Amino acid sequence: MHKGLLIWNIILTIVLVGGLLAGYFWVKNYHTTAEEEVSMLRQHINELTVVMTQQSAVLNEHAQIINGRMESMNEKVVAAIEKNDELIQEMNGLVKEYQQVINTSAIYFEEILDNLKSLSVTNSEEPGP
């Protein structure tokens, strides 16, 4: 019985030591794998940071180009609006002059009409031959 108990203790010790060794290697492998994954994640984050920095630079460049074009367009639009204002003012002046010409012509036409009426009355009063 002592031999059986001794063998049982030896087997139990071997299983226990084997389990401890297996657990140790499993934990060590887990830590190694975790460190590799963390390292890989760190590398990916660094790569993403570089890409985001490049994209940010490109977006800033595009924004500057767009702002420059908008400023140029704004200057052209303002110049066109000012030119249109000048033309409108000039046209207003011409319309006023045209209105004065029409008013003057109306006065002349009224005088001509009065003269024609006067002539008509004069002609109707004169005896015929």
Backbone as XML, in Angstrom:
<?xml version="1.0"?>
<chain id="A" units="angstrom">
  <residue number="1" name="MET">
    <atom name="N" x="0.807" y="-1.163" z="0.000"/>
    <atom name="CA" x="0.000" y="0.000" z="0.000"/>
    <atom name="C" x="0.868" y="1.250" z="0.000"/>
  </residue>
  <residue number="2" name="HIS">
    <atom name="N" x="1.970" y="1.168" z="0.673"/>
    <atom name="CA" x="2.858" y="2.315" z="0.674"/>
    <atom name="C" x="3.415" y="2.562" z="-0.700"/>
  </residue>
  <residue number="3" name="LYS">
    <atom name="N" x="3.670" y="1.490" z="-1.430"/>
    <atom name="CA" x="4.172" y="1.650" z="-2.790"/>
    <atom name="C" x="3.112" y="2.312" z="-3.653"/>
  </residue>
  <residue number="4" name="GLY">
    <atom name="N" x="1.874" y="1.909" z="-3.532"/>
    <atom name="CA" x="0.778" y="2.480" z="-4.318"/>
    <atom name="C" x="0.581" y="3.950" z="-3.974"/>
  </residue>
  <residue number="5" name="LEU">
    <atom name="N" x="0.677" y="4.262" z="-2.680"/>
    <atom name="CA" x="0.531" y="5.648" z="-2.254"/>
    <atom name="C" x="1.703" y="6.477" z="-2.754"/>
  </residue>
  <residue number="6" name="LEU">
    <atom name="N" x="2.884" y="5.887" z="-2.740"/>
    <atom name="CA" x="4.063" y="6.578" z="-3.236"/>
    <atom name="C" x="3.918" y="6.845" z="-4.730"/>
  </residue>
  <residue number="7" name="ILE">
    <atom name="N" x="3.491" y="5.827" z="-5.460"/>
    <atom name="CA" x="3.297" y="5.995" z="-6.912"/>
    <atom name="C" x="2.207" y="7.048" z="-7.154"/>
  </residue>
  <residue number="8" name="TRP">
    <atom name="N" x="1.156" y="6.975" z="-6.369"/>
    <atom name="CA" x="0.069" y="7.955" z="-6.516"/>
    <atom name="C" x="0.588" y="9.352" z="-6.238"/>
  </residue>
  <residue number="9" name="ASN">
    <atom name="N" x="1.386" y="9.562" z="-5.226"/>
    <atom name="CA" x="1.969" y="10.865" z="-4.902"/>
    <atom name="C" x="2.907" y="11.333" z="-6.012"/>
  </residue>
  <residue number="10" name="ILE">
    <atom name="N" x="3.695" y="10.402" z="-6.547"/>
    <atom name="CA" x="4.614" y="10.761" z="-7.635"/>
    <atom name="C" x="3.809" y="11.196" z="-8.862"/>
  </residue>
  <residue number="11" name="ILE">
    <atom name="N" x="2.782" y="10.416" z="-9.201"/>
    <atom name="CA" x="1.949" y="10.755" z="-10.369"/>
    <atom name="C" x="1.259" y="12.090" z="-10.125"/>
  </residue>
  <residue number="12" name="LEU">
    <atom name="N" x="0.728" y="12.280" z="-8.942"/>
    <atom name="CA" x="0.050" y="13.531" z="-8.616"/>
    <atom name="C" x="1.029" y="14.698" z="-8.669"/>
  </residue>
  <residue number="13" name="THR">
    <atom name="N" x="2.243" y="14.495" z="-8.184"/>
    <atom name="CA" x="3.272" y="15.534" z="-8.227"/>
    <atom name="C" x="3.636" y="15.853" z="-9.664"/>
  </residue>
  <residue number="14" name="ILE">
    <atom name="N" x="3.797" y="14.817" z="-10.501"/>
    <atom name="CA" x="4.134" y="15.036" z="-11.915"/>
    <atom name="C" x="3.011" y="15.821" z="-12.606"/>
  </residue>
  <residue number="15" name="VAL">
    <atom name="N" x="1.756" y="15.428" z="-12.337"/>
    <atom name="CA" x="0.612" y="16.131" z="-12.949"/>
    <atom name="C" x="0.572" y="17.571" z="-12.456"/>
  </residue>
  <residue number="16" name="LEU">
    <atom name="N" x="0.804" y="17.767" z="-11.155"/>
    <atom name="CA" x="0.772" y="19.106" z="-10.596"/>
    <atom name="C" x="1.890" y="19.962" z="-11.167"/>
  </residue>
  <residue number="17" name="VAL">
    <atom name="N" x="3.111" y="19.428" z="-11.208"/>
    <atom name="CA" x="4.244" y="20.171" z="-11.770"/>
    <atom name="C" x="4.008" y="20.420" z="-13.256"/>
  </residue>
  <residue number="18" name="GLY">
    <atom name="N" x="3.495" y="19.402" z="-13.970"/>
    <atom name="CA" x="3.190" y="19.577" z="-15.398"/>
    <atom name="C" x="2.142" y="20.649" z="-15.606"/>
  </residue>
  <residue number="19" name="GLY">
    <atom name="N" x="1.114" y="20.650" z="-14.756"/>
    <atom name="CA" x="0.071" y="21.686" z="-14.854"/>
    <atom name="C" x="0.623" y="23.061" z="-14.566"/>
  </residue>
  <residue number="20" name="LEU">
    <atom name="N" x="1.501" y="23.139" z="-13.544"/>
    <atom name="CA" x="2.120" y="24.424" z="-13.233"/>
    <atom name="C" x="2.994" y="24.908" z="-14.382"/>
  </residue>
  <residue number="21" name="LEU">
    <atom name="N" x="3.781" y="23.982" z="-14.945"/>
    <atom name="CA" x="4.622" y="24.355" z="-16.089"/>
    <atom name="C" x="3.765" y="24.775" z="-17.287"/>
  </residue>
  <residue number="22" name="ALA">
    <atom name="N" x="2.697" y="24.016" z="-17.543"/>
    <atom name="CA" x="1.806" y="24.364" z="-18.655"/>
    <atom name="C" x="1.167" y="25.727" z="-18.407"/>
  </residue>
  <residue number="23" name="GLY">
    <atom name="N" x="0.730" y="25.970" z="-17.171"/>
    <atom name="CA" x="0.146" y="27.275" z="-16.829"/>
    <atom name="C" x="1.153" y="28.389" z="-16.984"/>
  </residue>
  <residue number="24" name="TYR">
    <atom name="N" x="2.386" y="28.149" z="-16.549"/>
    <atom name="CA" x="3.438" y="29.157" z="-16.674"/>
    <atom name="C" x="3.670" y="29.503" z="-18.136"/>
  </residue>
  <residue number="25" name="PHE">
    <atom name="N" x="3.826" y="28.465" z="-18.965"/>
    <atom name="CA" x="4.073" y="28.715" z="-20.386"/>
    <atom name="C" x="2.856" y="29.369" z="-21.063"/>
  </residue>
  <residue number="26" name="TRP">
    <atom name="N" x="1.659" y="29.003" z="-20.618"/>
    <atom name="CA" x="0.462" y="29.617" z="-21.179"/>
    <atom name="C" x="0.406" y="31.103" z="-20.834"/>
  </residue>
  <residue number="27" name="VAL">
    <atom name="N" x="0.703" y="31.441" z="-19.562"/>
    <atom name="CA" x="0.716" y="32.842" z="-19.137"/>
    <atom name="C" x="1.823" y="33.595" z="-19.860"/>
  </residue>
  <residue number="28" name="LYS">
    <atom name="N" x="2.998" y="32.966" z="-19.973"/>
    <atom name="CA" x="4.111" y="33.608" z="-20.672"/>
    <atom name="C" x="3.736" y="33.851" z="-22.131"/>
  </residue>
  <residue number="29" name="ASN">
    <atom name="N" x="3.136" y="32.872" z="-22.786"/>
    <atom name="CA" x="2.703" y="33.005" z="-24.171"/>
    <atom name="C" x="1.636" y="34.097" z="-24.284"/>
  </residue>
  <residue number="30" name="TYR">
    <atom name="N" x="0.728" y="34.148" z="-23.289"/>
    <atom name="CA" x="-0.324" y="35.163" z="-23.293"/>
    <atom name="C" x="0.289" y="36.558" z="-23.211"/>
  </residue>
  <residue number="31" name="HIS">
    <atom name="N" x="1.263" y="36.729" z="-22.301"/>
    <atom name="CA" x="1.922" y="38.028" z="-22.164"/>
    <atom name="C" x="2.687" y="38.389" z="-23.435"/>
  </residue>
  <residue number="32" name="THR">
    <atom name="N" x="3.378" y="37.407" z="-24.010"/>
    <atom name="CA" x="4.121" y="37.656" z="-25.246"/>
    <atom name="C" x="3.158" y="38.060" z="-26.362"/>
  </residue>
  <residue number="33" name="THR">
    <atom name="N" x="2.056" y="37.316" z="-26.471"/>
    <atom name="CA" x="1.057" y="37.627" z="-27.498"/>
    <atom name="C" x="0.438" y="38.996" z="-27.246"/>
  </residue>
  <residue number="34" name="ALA">
    <atom name="N" x="0.137" y="39.294" z="-25.995"/>
    <atom name="CA" x="-0.452" y="40.590" z="-25.656"/>
    <atom name="C" x="0.525" y="41.711" z="-25.976"/>
  </residue>
  <residue number="35" name="GLU">
    <atom name="N" x="1.803" y="41.520" z="-25.647"/>
    <atom name="CA" x="2.810" y="42.534" z="-25.953"/>
    <atom name="C" x="2.949" y="42.729" z="-27.457"/>
  </residue>
  <residue number="36" name="GLU">
    <atom name="N" x="2.904" y="41.628" z="-28.210"/>
    <atom name="CA" x="2.979" y="41.734" z="-29.666"/>
    <atom name="C" x="1.770" y="42.489" z="-30.217"/>
  </residue>
  <residue number="37" name="GLU">
    <atom name="N" x="0.583" y="42.186" z="-29.672"/>
    <atom name="CA" x="-0.618" y="42.877" z="-30.133"/>
    <atom name="C" x="-0.575" y="44.357" z="-29.779"/>
  </residue>
  <residue number="38" name="VAL">
    <atom name="N" x="-0.106" y="44.664" z="-28.567"/>
    <atom name="CA" x="0.021" y="46.064" z="-28.166"/>
    <atom name="C" x="1.033" y="46.770" z="-29.057"/>
  </residue>
  <residue number="39" name="SER">
    <atom name="N" x="2.149" y="46.097" z="-29.340"/>
    <atom name="CA" x="3.160" y="46.671" z="-30.222"/>
    <atom name="C" x="2.589" y="46.906" z="-31.615"/>
  </residue>
  <residue number="40" name="MET">
    <atom name="N" x="1.812" y="45.936" z="-32.113"/>
    <atom name="CA" x="1.204" y="46.068" z="-33.433"/>
    <atom name="C" x="0.188" y="47.213" z="-33.437"/>
  </residue>
  <residue number="41" name="LEU">
    <atom name="N" x="-0.605" y="47.304" z="-32.364"/>
    <atom name="CA" x="-1.567" y="48.401" z="-32.264"/>
    <atom name="C" x="-0.857" y="49.748" z="-32.215"/>
  </residue>
  <residue number="42" name="ARG">
    <atom name="N" x="0.240" y="49.814" z="-31.469"/>
    <atom name="CA" x="1.017" y="51.045" z="-31.385"/>
    <atom name="C" x="1.543" y="51.431" z="-32.767"/>
  </residue>
  <residue number="43" name="GLN">
    <atom name="N" x="2.037" y="50.444" z="-33.511"/>
    <atom name="CA" x="2.540" y="50.698" z="-34.860"/>
    <atom name="C" x="1.406" y="51.195" z="-35.767"/>
  </residue>
  <residue number="44" name="HIS">
    <atom name="N" x="0.237" y="50.557" z="-35.675"/>
    <atom name="CA" x="-0.902" y="50.991" z="-36.493"/>
    <atom name="C" x="-1.341" y="52.403" z="-36.127"/>
  </residue>
  <residue number="45" name="ILE">
    <atom name="N" x="-1.338" y="52.704" z="-34.835"/>
    <atom name="CA" x="-1.713" y="54.051" z="-34.403"/>
    <atom name="C" x="-0.713" y="55.071" z="-34.927"/>
  </residue>
  <residue number="46" name="ASN">
    <atom name="N" x="0.579" y="54.732" z="-34.878"/>
    <atom name="CA" x="1.599" y="55.636" z="-35.418"/>
    <atom name="C" x="1.400" y="55.851" z="-36.916"/>
  </residue>
  <residue number="47" name="GLU">
    <atom name="N" x="1.108" y="54.765" z="-37.647"/>
    <atom name="CA" x="0.867" y="54.885" z="-39.085"/>
    <atom name="C" x="-0.371" y="55.734" z="-39.352"/>
  </residue>
  <residue number="48" name="LEU">
    <atom name="N" x="-1.430" y="55.520" z="-38.564"/>
    <atom name="CA" x="-2.641" y="56.326" z="-38.720"/>
    <atom name="C" x="-2.371" y="57.797" z="-38.418"/>
  </residue>
  <residue number="49" name="THR">
    <atom name="N" x="-1.536" y="58.044" z="-37.411"/>
    <atom name="CA" x="-1.185" y="59.421" z="-37.080"/>
    <atom name="C" x="-0.466" y="60.082" z="-38.241"/>
  </residue>
  <residue number="50" name="VAL">
    <atom name="N" x="0.472" y="59.364" z="-38.857"/>
    <atom name="CA" x="1.200" y="59.903" z="-40.010"/>
    <atom name="C" x="0.234" y="60.187" z="-41.155"/>
  </residue>
  <residue number="51" name="VAL">
    <atom name="N" x="-0.648" y="59.226" z="-41.432"/>
    <atom name="CA" x="-1.614" y="59.400" z="-42.524"/>
    <atom name="C" x="-2.543" y="60.572" z="-42.230"/>
  </residue>
  <residue number="52" name="MET">
    <atom name="N" x="-3.019" y="60.668" z="-40.993"/>
    <atom name="CA" x="-3.915" y="61.767" z="-40.632"/>
    <atom name="C" x="-3.201" y="63.113" z="-40.739"/>
  </residue>
  <residue number="53" name="THR">
    <atom name="N" x="-1.927" y="63.153" z="-40.373"/>
    <atom name="CA" x="-1.148" y="64.384" z="-40.504"/>
    <atom name="C" x="-1.028" y="64.775" z="-41.967"/>
  </residue>
  <residue number="54" name="GLN">
    <atom name="N" x="-0.739" y="63.796" z="-42.822"/>
    <atom name="CA" x="-0.647" y="64.077" z="-44.257"/>
    <atom name="C" x="-1.991" y="64.549" z="-44.800"/>
  </residue>
  <residue number="55" name="GLN">
    <atom name="N" x="-3.064" y="63.868" z="-44.402"/>
    <atom name="CA" x="-4.396" y="64.265" z="-44.870"/>
    <atom name="C" x="-4.745" y="65.666" z="-44.374"/>
  </residue>
  <residue number="56" name="SER">
    <atom name="N" x="-4.361" y="65.968" z="-43.161"/>
    <atom name="CA" x="-4.610" y="67.298" z="-42.615"/>
    <atom name="C" x="-3.877" y="68.354" z="-43.428"/>
  </residue>
  <residue number="57" name="ALA">
    <atom name="N" x="-2.629" y="68.067" z="-43.787"/>
    <atom name="CA" x="-1.862" y="69.007" z="-44.604"/>
    <atom name="C" x="-2.525" y="69.198" z="-45.969"/>
  </residue>
  <residue number="58" name="VAL">
    <atom name="N" x="-2.976" y="68.109" z="-46.569"/>
    <atom name="CA" x="-3.644" y="68.198" z="-47.875"/>
    <atom name="C" x="-4.942" y="68.999" z="-47.752"/>
  </residue>
  <residue number="59" name="LEU">
    <atom name="N" x="-5.718" y="68.724" z="-46.700"/>
    <atom name="CA" x="-6.969" y="69.461" z="-46.506"/>
    <atom name="C" x="-6.708" y="70.947" z="-46.280"/>
  </residue>
  <residue number="60" name="ASN">
    <atom name="N" x="-5.670" y="71.274" z="-45.522"/>
    <atom name="CA" x="-5.321" y="72.680" z="-45.308"/>
    <atom name="C" x="-4.932" y="73.344" z="-46.622"/>
  </residue>
  <residue number="61" name="GLU">
    <atom name="N" x="-4.169" y="72.630" z="-47.439"/>
    <atom name="CA" x="-3.772" y="73.168" z="-48.744"/>
    <atom name="C" x="-5.001" y="73.407" z="-49.620"/>
  </residue>
  <residue number="62" name="HIS">
    <atom name="N" x="-5.911" y="72.436" z="-49.631"/>
    <atom name="CA" x="-7.140" y="72.597" z="-50.418"/>
    <atom name="C" x="-7.974" y="73.767" z="-49.894"/>
  </residue>
  <residue number="63" name="ALA">
    <atom name="N" x="-8.045" y="73.900" z="-48.582"/>
    <atom name="CA" x="-8.808" y="75.006" z="-47.993"/>
    <atom name="C" x="-8.199" y="76.348" z="-48.393"/>
  </residue>
  <residue number="64" name="GLN">
    <atom name="N" x="-6.870" y="76.438" z="-48.406"/>
    <atom name="CA" x="-6.214" y="77.676" z="-48.818"/>
    <atom name="C" x="-6.503" y="77.985" z="-50.280"/>
  </residue>
  <residue number="65" name="ILE">
    <atom name="N" x="-6.470" y="76.954" z="-51.124"/>
    <atom name="CA" x="-6.768" y="77.155" z="-52.547"/>
    <atom name="C" x="-8.203" y="77.632" z="-52.716"/>
  </residue>
  <residue number="66" name="ILE">
    <atom name="N" x="-9.128" y="76.969" z="-52.023"/>
    <atom name="CA" x="-10.544" y="77.347" z="-52.126"/>
    <atom name="C" x="-10.751" y="78.768" z="-51.613"/>
  </residue>
  <residue number="67" name="ASN">
    <atom name="N" x="-10.139" y="79.102" z="-50.478"/>
    <atom name="CA" x="-10.274" y="80.460" z="-49.939"/>
    <atom name="C" x="-9.707" y="81.491" z="-50.903"/>
  </residue>
  <residue number="68" name="GLY">
    <atom name="N" x="-8.562" y="81.175" z="-51.517"/>
    <atom name="CA" x="-7.974" y="82.089" z="-52.497"/>
    <atom name="C" x="-8.894" y="82.307" z="-53.683"/>
  </residue>
  <residue number="69" name="ARG">
    <atom name="N" x="-9.470" y="81.224" z="-54.168"/>
    <atom name="CA" x="-10.393" y="81.350" z="-55.309"/>
    <atom name="C" x="-11.648" y="82.114" z="-54.915"/>
  </residue>
  <residue number="70" name="MET">
    <atom name="N" x="-12.134" y="81.867" z="-53.700"/>
    <atom name="CA" x="-13.324" y="82.592" z="-53.243"/>
    <atom name="C" x="-13.033" y="84.084" z="-53.122"/>
  </residue>
  <residue number="71" name="GLU">
    <atom name="N" x="-11.853" y="84.435" z="-52.597"/>
    <atom name="CA" x="-11.487" y="85.846" z="-52.498"/>
    <atom name="C" x="-11.407" y="86.463" z="-53.883"/>
  </residue>
  <residue number="72" name="SER">
    <atom name="N" x="-10.801" y="85.741" z="-54.821"/>
    <atom name="CA" x="-10.702" y="86.229" z="-56.193"/>
    <atom name="C" x="-12.091" y="86.409" z="-56.790"/>
  </residue>
  <residue number="73" name="MET">
    <atom name="N" x="-12.954" y="85.410" z="-56.565"/>
    <atom name="CA" x="-14.320" y="85.508" z="-57.082"/>
    <atom name="C" x="-15.057" y="86.666" z="-56.421"/>
  </residue>
  <residue number="74" name="ASN">
    <atom name="N" x="-14.859" y="86.843" z="-55.122"/>
    <atom name="CA" x="-15.514" y="87.942" z="-54.424"/>
    <atom name="C" x="-15.069" y="89.281" z="-54.992"/>
  </residue>
  <residue number="75" name="GLU">
    <atom name="N" x="-13.774" y="89.418" z="-55.268"/>
    <atom name="CA" x="-13.269" y="90.656" z="-55.854"/>
    <atom name="C" x="-13.894" y="90.887" z="-57.221"/>
  </residue>
  <residue number="76" name="LYS">
    <atom name="N" x="-13.995" y="89.831" z="-58.022"/>
    <atom name="CA" x="-14.600" y="89.969" z="-59.348"/>
    <atom name="C" x="-16.077" y="90.308" z="-59.237"/>
  </residue>
  <residue number="77" name="VAL">
    <atom name="N" x="-16.769" y="89.667" z="-58.298"/>
    <atom name="CA" x="-18.198" y="89.942" z="-58.119"/>
    <atom name="C" x="-18.401" y="91.379" z="-57.653"/>
  </residue>
  <residue number="78" name="VAL">
    <atom name="N" x="-17.579" y="91.831" z="-56.707"/>
    <atom name="CA" x="-17.691" y="93.207" z="-56.221"/>
    <atom name="C" x="-17.417" y="94.180" z="-57.362"/>
  </residue>
  <residue number="79" name="ALA">
    <atom name="N" x="-16.397" y="93.898" z="-58.173"/>
    <atom name="CA" x="-16.089" y="94.766" z="-59.311"/>
    <atom name="C" x="-17.255" y="94.791" z="-60.296"/>
  </residue>
  <residue number="80" name="ALA">
    <atom name="N" x="-17.853" y="93.627" z="-60.559"/>
    <atom name="CA" x="-18.994" y="93.568" z="-61.478"/>
    <atom name="C" x="-20.190" y="94.326" z="-60.908"/>
  </residue>
  <residue number="81" name="ILE">
    <atom name="N" x="-20.426" y="94.198" z="-59.607"/>
    <atom name="CA" x="-21.540" y="94.917" z="-58.980"/>
    <atom name="C" x="-21.305" y="96.424" z="-59.056"/>
  </residue>
  <residue number="82" name="GLU">
    <atom name="N" x="-20.072" y="96.851" z="-58.790"/>
    <atom name="CA" x="-19.759" y="98.274" z="-58.884"/>
    <atom name="C" x="-19.953" y="98.775" z="-60.308"/>
  </residue>
  <residue number="83" name="LYS">
    <atom name="N" x="-19.513" y="97.993" z="-61.284"/>
    <atom name="CA" x="-19.687" y="98.367" z="-62.693"/>
    <atom name="C" x="-21.175" y="98.456" z="-63.026"/>
  </residue>
  <residue number="84" name="ASN">
    <atom name="N" x="-21.960" y="97.481" z="-62.548"/>
    <atom name="CA" x="-23.406" y="97.516" z="-62.779"/>
    <atom name="C" x="-24.039" y="98.737" z="-62.124"/>
  </residue>
  <residue number="85" name="ASP">
    <atom name="N" x="-23.582" y="99.090" z="-60.924"/>
    <atom name="CA" x="-24.101" y="100.288" z="-60.263"/>
    <atom name="C" x="-23.807" y="101.534" z="-61.089"/>
  </residue>
  <residue number="86" name="GLU">
    <atom name="N" x="-22.584" y="101.614" z="-61.627"/>
    <atom name="CA" x="-22.226" y="102.754" z="-62.472"/>
    <atom name="C" x="-23.123" y="102.813" z="-63.703"/>
  </residue>
  <residue number="87" name="LEU">
    <atom name="N" x="-23.334" y="101.649" z="-64.330"/>
    <atom name="CA" x="-24.188" y="101.613" z="-65.519"/>
    <atom name="C" x="-25.626" y="101.992" z="-65.177"/>
  </residue>
  <residue number="88" name="ILE">
    <atom name="N" x="-26.108" y="101.517" z="-64.039"/>
    <atom name="CA" x="-27.475" y="101.856" z="-63.622"/>
    <atom name="C" x="-27.591" y="103.356" z="-63.370"/>
  </residue>
  <residue number="89" name="GLN">
    <atom name="N" x="-26.598" y="103.955" z="-62.715"/>
    <atom name="CA" x="-26.617" y="105.401" z="-62.479"/>
    <atom name="C" x="-26.595" y="106.161" z="-63.805"/>
  </residue>
  <residue number="90" name="GLU">
    <atom name="N" x="-25.763" y="105.691" z="-64.721"/>
    <atom name="CA" x="-25.685" y="106.323" z="-66.040"/>
    <atom name="C" x="-27.024" y="106.196" z="-66.773"/>
  </residue>
  <residue number="91" name="MET">
    <atom name="N" x="-27.625" y="105.005" z="-66.688"/>
    <atom name="CA" x="-28.925" y="104.799" z="-67.337"/>
    <atom name="C" x="-30.002" y="105.663" z="-66.681"/>
  </residue>
  <residue number="92" name="ASN">
    <atom name="N" x="-29.950" y="105.825" z="-65.369"/>
    <atom name="CA" x="-30.903" y="106.706" z="-64.686"/>
    <atom name="C" x="-30.769" y="108.134" z="-65.197"/>
  </residue>
  <residue number="93" name="GLY">
    <atom name="N" x="-29.522" y="108.575" z="-65.360"/>
    <atom name="CA" x="-29.296" y="109.917" z="-65.905"/>
    <atom name="C" x="-29.863" y="110.047" z="-67.315"/>
  </residue>
  <residue number="94" name="LEU">
    <atom name="N" x="-29.635" y="109.028" z="-68.146"/>
    <atom name="CA" x="-30.156" y="109.061" z="-69.515"/>
    <atom name="C" x="-31.680" y="109.042" z="-69.526"/>
  </residue>
  <residue number="95" name="VAL">
    <atom name="N" x="-32.280" y="108.242" z="-68.640"/>
    <atom name="CA" x="-33.743" y="108.193" z="-68.564"/>
    <atom name="C" x="-34.294" y="109.555" z="-68.149"/>
  </residue>
  <residue number="96" name="LYS">
    <atom name="N" x="-33.634" y="110.219" z="-67.192"/>
    <atom name="CA" x="-34.083" y="111.551" z="-66.772"/>
    <atom name="C" x="-33.979" y="112.544" z="-67.927"/>
  </residue>
  <residue number="97" name="GLU">
    <atom name="N" x="-32.863" y="112.479" z="-68.660"/>
    <atom name="CA" x="-32.712" y="113.362" z="-69.822"/>
    <atom name="C" x="-33.776" y="113.061" z="-70.868"/>
  </residue>
  <residue number="98" name="TYR">
    <atom name="N" x="-34.045" y="111.780" z="-71.095"/>
    <atom name="CA" x="-35.062" y="111.384" z="-72.060"/>
    <atom name="C" x="-36.432" y="111.881" z="-71.609"/>
  </residue>
  <residue number="99" name="GLN">
    <atom name="N" x="-36.708" y="111.810" z="-70.304"/>
    <atom name="CA" x="-37.975" y="112.306" z="-69.765"/>
    <atom name="C" x="-38.084" y="113.807" z="-69.990"/>
  </residue>
  <residue number="100" name="GLN">
    <atom name="N" x="-36.980" y="114.533" z="-69.804"/>
    <atom name="CA" x="-36.997" y="115.975" z="-70.046"/>
    <atom name="C" x="-37.268" y="116.272" z="-71.520"/>
  </residue>
  <residue number="101" name="VAL">
    <atom name="N" x="-36.651" y="115.500" z="-72.408"/>
    <atom name="CA" x="-36.884" y="115.679" z="-73.843"/>
    <atom name="C" x="-38.355" y="115.421" z="-74.164"/>
  </residue>
  <residue number="102" name="ILE">
    <atom name="N" x="-38.917" y="114.367" z="-73.577"/>
    <atom name="CA" x="-40.333" y="114.044" z="-73.814"/>
    <atom name="C" x="-41.222" y="115.167" z="-73.279"/>
  </residue>
  <residue number="103" name="ASN">
    <atom name="N" x="-40.907" y="115.663" z="-72.079"/>
    <atom name="CA" x="-41.699" y="116.762" z="-71.513"/>
    <atom name="C" x="-41.605" y="118.009" z="-72.386"/>
  </residue>
  <residue number="104" name="THR">
    <atom name="N" x="-40.395" y="118.320" z="-72.843"/>
    <atom name="CA" x="-40.210" y="119.476" z="-73.729"/>
    <atom name="C" x="-40.975" y="119.269" z="-75.029"/>
  </residue>
  <residue number="105" name="SER">
    <atom name="N" x="-40.899" y="118.067" z="-75.578"/>
    <atom name="CA" x="-41.634" y="117.770" z="-76.815"/>
    <atom name="C" x="-43.129" y="117.900" z="-76.590"/>
  </residue>
  <residue number="106" name="ALA">
    <atom name="N" x="-43.606" y="117.459" z="-75.439"/>
    <atom name="CA" x="-45.035" y="117.574" z="-75.134"/>
    <atom name="C" x="-45.453" y="119.036" z="-75.102"/>
  </residue>
  <residue number="107" name="ILE">
    <atom name="N" x="-44.609" y="119.881" z="-74.509"/>
    <atom name="CA" x="-44.914" y="121.317" z="-74.472"/>
    <atom name="C" x="-44.966" y="121.871" z="-75.892"/>
  </residue>
  <residue number="108" name="TYR">
    <atom name="N" x="-43.979" y="121.492" z="-76.725"/>
    <atom name="CA" x="-43.966" y="121.963" z="-78.116"/>
    <atom name="C" x="-45.196" y="121.471" z="-78.865"/>
  </residue>
  <residue number="109" name="PHE">
    <atom name="N" x="-45.567" y="120.199" z="-78.631"/>
    <atom name="CA" x="-46.747" y="119.664" z="-79.312"/>
    <atom name="C" x="-48.020" y="120.396" z="-78.869"/>
  </residue>
  <residue number="110" name="GLU">
    <atom name="N" x="-48.096" y="120.751" z="-77.581"/>
    <atom name="CA" x="-49.247" y="121.516" z="-77.101"/>
    <atom name="C" x="-49.292" y="122.889" z="-77.765"/>
  </residue>
  <residue number="111" name="GLU">
    <atom name="N" x="-48.126" y="123.531" z="-77.894"/>
    <atom name="CA" x="-48.068" y="124.837" z="-78.559"/>
    <atom name="C" x="-48.461" y="124.701" z="-80.030"/>
  </residue>
  <residue number="112" name="ILE">
    <atom name="N" x="-47.966" y="123.628" z="-80.675"/>
    <atom name="CA" x="-48.326" y="123.399" z="-82.082"/>
    <atom name="C" x="-49.830" y="123.182" z="-82.193"/>
  </residue>
  <residue number="113" name="LEU">
    <atom name="N" x="-50.404" y="122.408" z="-81.287"/>
    <atom name="CA" x="-51.841" y="122.158" z="-81.299"/>
    <atom name="C" x="-52.613" y="123.464" z="-81.100"/>
  </residue>
  <residue number="114" name="ASP">
    <atom name="N" x="-52.151" y="124.283" z="-80.145"/>
    <atom name="CA" x="-52.798" y="125.580" z="-79.923"/>
    <atom name="C" x="-52.710" y="126.444" z="-81.177"/>
  </residue>
  <residue number="115" name="ASN">
    <atom name="N" x="-51.533" y="126.445" z="-81.819"/>
    <atom name="CA" x="-51.350" y="127.227" z="-83.051"/>
    <atom name="C" x="-52.259" y="126.710" z="-84.158"/>
  </residue>
  <residue number="116" name="LEU">
    <atom name="N" x="-52.385" y="125.363" z="-84.258"/>
    <atom name="CA" x="-53.259" y="124.792" z="-85.278"/>
    <atom name="C" x="-54.716" y="125.163" z="-85.005"/>
  </residue>
  <residue number="117" name="LYS">
    <atom name="N" x="-55.121" y="125.133" z="-83.738"/>
    <atom name="CA" x="-56.484" y="125.538" z="-83.390"/>
    <atom name="C" x="-56.711" y="127.004" z="-83.732"/>
  </residue>
  <residue number="118" name="SER">
    <atom name="N" x="-55.706" y="127.806" z="-83.411"/>
    <atom name="CA" x="-55.797" y="129.233" z="-83.699"/>
    <atom name="C" x="-55.902" y="129.463" z="-85.202"/>
  </residue>
  <residue number="119" name="LEU">
    <atom name="N" x="-55.105" y="128.741" z="-85.969"/>
    <atom name="CA" x="-55.162" y="128.856" z="-87.431"/>
    <atom name="C" x="-56.512" y="128.380" z="-87.951"/>
  </residue>
  <residue number="120" name="SER">
    <atom name="N" x="-57.006" y="127.328" z="-87.363"/>
    <atom name="CA" x="-58.290" y="126.784" z="-87.786"/>
    <atom name="C" x="-59.399" y="127.802" z="-87.543"/>
  </residue>
  <residue number="121" name="VAL">
    <atom name="N" x="-59.362" y="128.451" z="-86.397"/>
    <atom name="CA" x="-60.363" y="129.459" z="-86.075"/>
    <atom name="C" x="-60.207" y="130.646" z="-87.016"/>
  </residue>
  <residue number="122" name="THR">
    <atom name="N" x="-58.975" y="131.052" z="-87.290"/>
    <atom name="CA" x="-58.705" y="132.183" z="-88.169"/>
    <atom name="C" x="-59.177" y="131.866" z="-89.581"/>
  </residue>
  <residue number="123" name="ASN">
    <atom name="N" x="-58.934" y="130.682" z="-90.046"/>
    <atom name="CA" x="-59.328" y="130.285" z="-91.398"/>
    <atom name="C" x="-60.847" y="130.182" z="-91.515"/>
  </residue>
  <residue number="124" name="SER">
    <atom name="N" x="-61.497" y="129.771" z="-90.482"/>
    <atom name="CA" x="-62.945" y="129.649" z="-90.556"/>
    <atom name="C" x="-63.614" y="131.021" z="-90.491"/>
  </residue>
  <residue number="125" name="GLU">
    <atom name="N" x="-62.971" y="132.047" z="-89.929"/>
    <atom name="CA" x="-63.530" y="133.383" z="-89.830"/>
    <atom name="C" x="-63.329" y="134.167" z="-91.119"/>
  </residue>
  <residue number="126" name="GLU">
    <atom name="N" x="-62.332" y="133.913" z="-91.865"/>
    <atom name="CA" x="-62.065" y="134.656" z="-93.090"/>
    <atom name="C" x="-63.055" y="134.232" z="-94.169"/>
  </residue>
  <residue number="127" name="PRO">
    <atom name="N" x="-63.582" y="135.191" z="-94.895"/>
    <atom name="CA" x="-64.500" y="134.833" z="-95.948"/>
    <atom name="C" x="-63.745" y="134.220" z="-97.117"/>
  </residue>
  <residue number="128" name="GLY">
    <atom name="N" x="-64.371" y="133.313" z="-97.737"/>
    <atom name="CA" x="-63.773" y="132.621" z="-98.857"/>
    <atom name="C" x="-63.878" y="133.423" z="-100.136"/>
  </residue>
  <residue number="129" name="PRO">
    <atom name="N" x="-63.168" y="133.248" z="-101.242"/>
    <atom name="CA" x="-63.165" y="134.019" z="-102.488"/>
    <atom name="C" x="-64.364" y="133.811" z="-103.325"/>
  </residue>
</chain>
